[in-house]
């Protein structure tokens, strides 16, 4: 019998423990320093309604979470969120994200200017991106998302558009997020062309279907199912 300790009872730790527990001859001990399991996934209540206080969904383009939900019998409960526009608080009010954006990166300069998320000067700076000199990102080379976007589109786009979206999804600051890990679609575009706009337009067509997949009511249903299966 092989004894294995899994340190951390977040979703990754729980899933790793579940995978190990299914292996013959392995005895698994899960260690969690806190008072609850689930890591950043947490459910609270607002006016008597259960709601997520951390992440509320996962990226549909990553198959691992869908496979995990299927294994736990939750696949039929996954629901695509209703299609609606998204906004960001910028320059004193909520402003809708410009059309044609990819992970917050504006590919339509006119739509960016109309959104007024960035200043007129910021919009002009972003519109110059396709003609700015530079070089494609080399294979094996990585760069922070914020540095890449700031270098190509200017700091206003990086701070007012991309950081709220990608930084929010990854619960971090885009100046510290690897473009390879956090935004592989942008990394591929940066390797395809000097210009991110041209690289994104020349890439594969978006996969149809929802971008995010939540569980109805609360994402902690996934944590509850993992804990129940482990016990």
C-alpha positions as CSV (number, residue, x, y, z in Angstrom):
1,X,0.0,0.0,0.0
2,X,1.3,3.4,-1.0
3,X,0.4,6.4,1.2
4,X,-0.1,9.8,-0.5
5,X,-0.8,13.1,1.2
6,X,-2.6,15.8,-0.8
7,X,-2.0,19.2,0.7
8,X,-4.8,21.7,0.1
9,X,-8.6,21.0,-0.1
10,X,-9.5,23.4,-2.9
11,X,-11.0,22.0,-6.1
12,X,-7.6,21.0,-7.5
13,X,-6.7,19.2,-4.3
14,X,-10.1,17.5,-4.0
15,X,-10.0,16.4,-7.7
16,X,-6.4,15.1,-7.2
17,X,-7.4,13.1,-4.1
18,X,-10.4,11.6,-6.0
19,X,-8.2,10.5,-8.9
20,X,-5.6,9.0,-6.5
21,X,-8.3,7.3,-4.4
22,X,-9.4,5.4,-7.5
23,X,-5.9,4.0,-8.0
24,X,-5.5,0.5,-6.6
25,X,-3.0,0.2,-3.7
26,X,-3.0,3.9,-2.9
27,X,-4.2,5.3,0.5
28,X,-4.9,9.0,0.3
29,X,-4.9,11.6,3.1
30,X,-6.2,15.1,2.3
31,X,-4.8,17.9,4.4
32,X,-6.5,21.3,4.7
33,X,-5.4,24.0,7.1
34,X,-8.7,25.9,7.0
35,X,-12.1,25.2,8.5
36,X,-13.7,24.4,5.2
37,X,-13.0,22.6,1.9
38,X,-13.4,24.2,-1.5
39,X,-10.7,26.8,-1.5
40,X,-11.9,30.0,-3.3
41,X,-15.2,28.4,-4.1
42,X,-17.6,29.6,-1.4
43,X,-21.4,30.2,-1.2
44,X,-23.1,32.8,0.8
45,X,-26.6,34.3,1.0
46,X,-28.1,37.6,-0.1
47,X,-31.7,38.3,0.9
48,X,-32.2,34.6,1.5
49,X,-30.9,33.6,-2.0
50,X,-27.8,31.4,-2.2
51,X,-25.0,33.1,-4.3
52,X,-21.4,32.5,-5.1
53,X,-18.9,34.7,-3.2
54,X,-16.0,33.5,-5.2
55,X,-15.9,32.0,-8.8
56,X,-19.4,31.4,-10.2
57,X,-18.5,29.3,-13.2
58,X,-15.6,27.7,-15.1
59,X,-14.3,28.1,-18.7
60,X,-16.2,25.8,-21.0
61,X,-13.3,25.5,-23.4
62,X,-11.3,23.6,-20.8
63,X,-12.5,20.0,-20.9
64,X,-11.2,19.0,-17.5
65,X,-14.0,20.6,-15.4
66,X,-16.7,19.2,-17.7
67,X,-15.2,15.7,-17.4
68,X,-15.1,16.1,-13.6
69,X,-18.8,17.2,-13.5
70,X,-19.6,14.2,-15.7
71,X,-17.8,11.8,-13.4
72,X,-19.7,13.2,-10.4
73,X,-23.1,13.0,-12.1
74,X,-23.4,16.8,-12.5
75,X,-23.2,17.1,-16.3
76,X,-26.9,17.4,-16.8
77,X,-27.0,20.3,-14.3
78,X,-24.6,22.5,-16.2
79,X,-26.3,25.5,-17.7
80,X,-25.1,28.1,-20.1
81,X,-25.6,31.6,-18.7
82,X,-28.1,33.9,-20.5
83,X,-26.6,35.9,-23.3
84,X,-26.2,39.5,-22.2
85,X,-23.8,42.4,-22.6
86,X,-21.1,43.0,-20.1
87,X,-19.9,46.3,-18.8
88,X,-16.9,47.8,-16.9
89,X,-16.7,50.8,-14.5
90,X,-14.5,53.3,-16.3
91,X,-14.1,57.0,-16.3
92,X,-17.0,57.6,-13.8
93,X,-19.7,55.2,-15.1
94,X,-20.5,51.7,-16.3
95,X,-19.6,51.4,-20.0
96,X,-20.4,48.4,-22.2
97,X,-17.5,46.3,-23.5
98,X,-16.8,47.1,-27.2
99,X,-17.9,44.7,-29.8
100,X,-15.2,42.6,-31.4
101,X,-13.2,42.2,-28.2
102,X,-11.3,39.0,-27.6
103,X,-10.6,38.4,-23.9
104,X,-10.9,42.2,-23.6
105,X,-8.5,42.9,-26.4
106,X,-10.2,45.3,-28.8
107,X,-10.0,44.3,-32.5
108,X,-12.3,47.1,-33.7
109,X,-10.8,50.6,-33.0
110,X,-14.1,52.4,-33.8
111,X,-16.0,50.2,-31.3
112,X,-13.4,50.9,-28.7
113,X,-13.7,54.7,-29.3
114,X,-17.5,54.5,-29.1
115,X,-17.4,52.7,-25.8
116,X,-15.5,55.5,-24.2
117,X,-13.9,53.1,-21.8
118,X,-10.5,54.6,-22.6
119,X,-9.8,58.3,-23.3
120,X,-9.7,59.7,-26.9
121,X,-5.9,59.6,-26.7
122,X,-6.0,56.0,-25.4
123,X,-8.3,55.0,-28.3
124,X,-5.9,56.6,-30.8
125,X,-3.0,54.8,-29.2
126,X,-4.9,51.4,-29.5
127,X,-5.8,52.1,-33.1
128,X,-2.1,52.3,-34.0
129,X,-1.5,48.7,-32.9
130,X,-1.7,47.0,-36.3
131,X,1.1,49.3,-37.7
132,X,3.4,49.4,-34.7
133,X,6.8,47.8,-35.2
134,X,7.8,44.8,-33.2
135,X,8.3,41.1,-33.5
136,X,6.2,38.0,-32.9
137,X,6.5,36.2,-29.6
138,X,9.0,33.4,-30.1
139,X,8.1,29.7,-29.4
140,X,8.8,29.0,-25.8
141,X,8.9,32.7,-24.9
142,X,6.4,33.9,-22.4
143,X,5.3,37.4,-21.3
144,X,3.0,38.8,-18.7
145,X,-0.5,39.6,-20.2
146,X,-0.4,43.2,-18.9
147,X,3.1,43.8,-20.4
148,X,2.1,42.3,-23.8
149,X,-1.2,44.3,-24.0
150,X,0.4,47.5,-22.7
151,X,3.2,47.2,-25.2
152,X,0.9,46.7,-28.2
153,X,-2.2,48.8,-27.2
154,X,-1.1,51.1,-24.5
155,X,-1.6,51.0,-20.7
156,X,-5.2,52.3,-20.8
157,X,-6.4,49.3,-22.7
158,X,-4.4,47.0,-20.4
159,X,-5.7,48.6,-17.2
160,X,-9.3,49.4,-18.2
161,X,-10.3,46.5,-20.5
162,X,-8.0,43.5,-20.3
163,X,-7.2,43.6,-16.6
164,X,-10.8,43.7,-15.3
165,X,-11.7,40.8,-17.6
166,X,-8.7,38.4,-17.5
167,X,-7.5,39.6,-14.1
168,X,-11.0,39.0,-12.7
169,X,-11.3,35.5,-14.3
170,X,-7.9,34.5,-12.9
171,X,-8.2,36.3,-9.6
172,X,-5.0,38.1,-10.2
173,X,-3.2,41.1,-11.7
174,X,-2.5,40.7,-15.4
175,X,1.0,42.2,-14.9
176,X,1.8,39.0,-13.1
177,X,-0.2,36.5,-15.2
178,X,1.6,34.4,-17.9
179,X,0.0,34.9,-21.3
180,X,0.8,31.3,-22.1
181,X,-1.1,30.0,-19.0
182,X,-3.9,32.6,-18.6
183,X,-4.6,33.5,-22.3
184,X,-3.3,30.9,-24.7
185,X,-5.4,32.4,-27.5
186,X,-3.5,35.7,-27.1
187,X,-0.2,33.9,-26.9
188,X,-1.0,32.1,-30.2
189,X,-1.9,35.4,-31.9
190,X,1.3,37.0,-30.6
191,X,3.3,34.2,-32.2
192,X,1.3,34.3,-35.4
193,X,1.9,38.0,-36.1
194,X,3.7,41.1,-34.9
195,X,0.2,42.6,-34.5
196,X,-2.2,41.1,-32.0
197,X,-5.2,42.4,-34.0
198,X,-4.0,40.7,-37.2
199,X,-3.0,37.6,-35.3
200,X,-6.5,37.3,-33.7
201,X,-8.2,37.9,-37.0
202,X,-6.1,35.3,-38.7
203,X,-6.6,32.6,-36.1
204,X,-9.2,29.8,-36.0
205,X,-12.8,30.6,-35.8
206,X,-14.2,30.8,-32.2
207,X,-15.6,27.5,-31.0
208,X,-19.5,27.7,-30.9
209,X,-21.1,27.4,-27.5
210,X,-21.0,29.2,-24.2
211,X,-17.7,30.6,-22.9
212,X,-18.6,29.8,-19.2
213,X,-20.5,27.0,-17.6
214,X,-22.0,27.4,-14.1
215,X,-24.0,25.0,-11.9
216,X,-27.5,26.3,-11.0
217,X,-27.5,28.3,-7.8
218,X,-23.9,27.7,-6.7
219,X,-20.6,26.4,-7.8
220,X,-20.1,24.8,-4.4
221,X,-22.3,22.0,-5.6
222,X,-19.1,20.7,-7.3
223,X,-17.3,20.9,-4.0
224,X,-20.1,19.1,-2.1
225,X,-20.1,16.3,-4.8
226,X,-16.3,15.9,-4.6
227,X,-16.4,15.7,-0.8
228,X,-19.3,13.2,-0.8
229,X,-17.5,11.0,-3.3
230,X,-14.3,11.0,-1.3
231,X,-16.1,10.1,1.9
